[in-house]
């Protein structure tokens, strides 16, 4: 299997979860140093073999090379978990256009590159699974998160289109897992112009819990799996009671979705990795 975003958060947790089941892994991330740490975790967890490919999903040739590494080394590609993403906080009018574009491109164009590299392989094999880590924010909106919302809505649209295009291949599956608040390092790595960093909104889950949902998609594929008990309720509120939702989401996000810290405006890891902030879990407690 191949995992993008494998050096941190849900991608790393998913790689370790599959390693516990003896998988042979190709790990992809922009950060070579933390990718090596993730590989060590996977070997310790029981992986049969681990290959590391430092690469950015925005580099189509690099993504193809990672897929070629998997097929060249292991002879086939059974599972792809695409978890690479970046995030930014700020009102739409205040965001640096380059930051906005990079957040959106990483989700949409990066996913496109993964699909274009992996799907010809699984199509030729006649079977395979691609699981994309989506987000609750692919189904709702939230103020100051416009870049990430646009990115995830667009990514989910691409996923759903591909699911329609692959209907004639019953053993080729494209699935999405949509976590709610998850204690990963992304909140401290995000770009922000708000003067503070983000906080995973409650209920907060561990990346290991989301990784188990990713694993479940391989065993029993679904088009979209919400990973969070509150997700369906929040989505229903967004769709059925938009005036109420819009009145509440801003104040609730300030209280439950923002950290009580103070930071200067930063581009975070949007343009380049920040290895010292990468890990499986973030600093918030999860269940």
Number of C-alpha atoms within 10 A of each C-alpha: 24 27 26 31 27 34 30 29 26 34 30 32 28 29 32 28 22 21 24 16 12 16 21 24 27 26 29 30 26 21 22 17 13 23 26 20 16 26 25 14 17 28 20 12 17 17 22 14 16 21 17 20 24 21 21 21 27 19 15 18 14 18 25 18 16 26 24 18 19 23 16 12 14 14 10 17 26 20 22 25 28 27 25 25 26 26 28 33 28 20 15 14 9 12 20 15 11 12 21 22 14 21 25 26 20 25 27 23 21 23 23 19 19 24 20 14 20 24 21 11 18 22 14 9 14 12 17 24 23 27 25 26 27 28 24 23 21 20 19 18 19 14 16 22 17 22 23 24 24 18 26 27 22 17 27 24 13 16 25 15 11 15 17 10 10 15 11 9 14 10 15 20 24 26 25 27 25 24 26 24 23 30 25 27 21 27 25 20 23 19 27 28 19 20 14 18 25 23 26 24 18 14 15 19 23 21 26 23 20 25 26 16 22 28 20 14 23 20 10 9 19 15 14 19 19 18 25 21 12 14 21 14 10 16 18 14 16 18 12 10 11 12 11 11 19 15 10 11 15 14 12 12 17 16 12 14 18 17 15 12 9 10 11 11 15 18 19 21 19 22 14 11 18 14 17 9 15 23 22 21 21 22 12 15 13 19 11
